[in-house]
């Protein structure tokens, strides 16, 4: 890839306000800038499953999903093994018999899946799809160079996503703690007991009713708040 293309890619990273838009833009750029590519997608592992983080315009919806469902295919192998997968002609390919018929029916005859070196070691790959047999063979170096640039953006996206999830977990924990404290206060006032005994009663009630402590406390607070509101009317 030319230095001009790299500069354009960097400018896109600066211009783009949303990571989803950025990653989609990168897959669209792959179609424009890597010769022979008619569609492109980015595969990552999230939790215990692989999924498509972004796909270019015109990417058949099942092209990656069939691979994930079967646990077999070029992008699955590239992401899981860290080894580049290339199929010059899917019509003669024997490695993924459950996948190749669907790819061929979608107009894809050539596939190149390049693993992405993502920070943190997450399974990831960028998948290039060609519309004619051998259409990607002469351009694998260009595809690899593009993959190196994409890896940084994918790593950033995963890192930000993780931070957002962590922040959401903290907020949930704080809200849970707040509602539990409110429920403890209600029992202390009602039963004239201390905080330790109030918490123990709530825990026993949670276990006996097989309801999460947070949910049980939330229901108690809601009932008391509702009763108080009706009493003020």
Secondary structure, DSSP 8 states (H G I E B T S, - for coil): --HHHHHHHHHHHHH-S-HHHHHHHHHHHHHHHSTTEEEEEEEEEETTEEEEEEE-TT--THHHHHHHHHT-SHHHHHHHH---EEES-GGG--S-HHHHHHHHHTT--EEEEEE---TT---EEEEEEESSTTTTGGGHHHHHHHHHHHHHHHHHHHHHHHHHHHHHHHHHHHHHHHHHHHHHHHHHHHH---HHHHHHHHHHHHHHHT--HHHHHHHHHHHHHHHHHHHH-
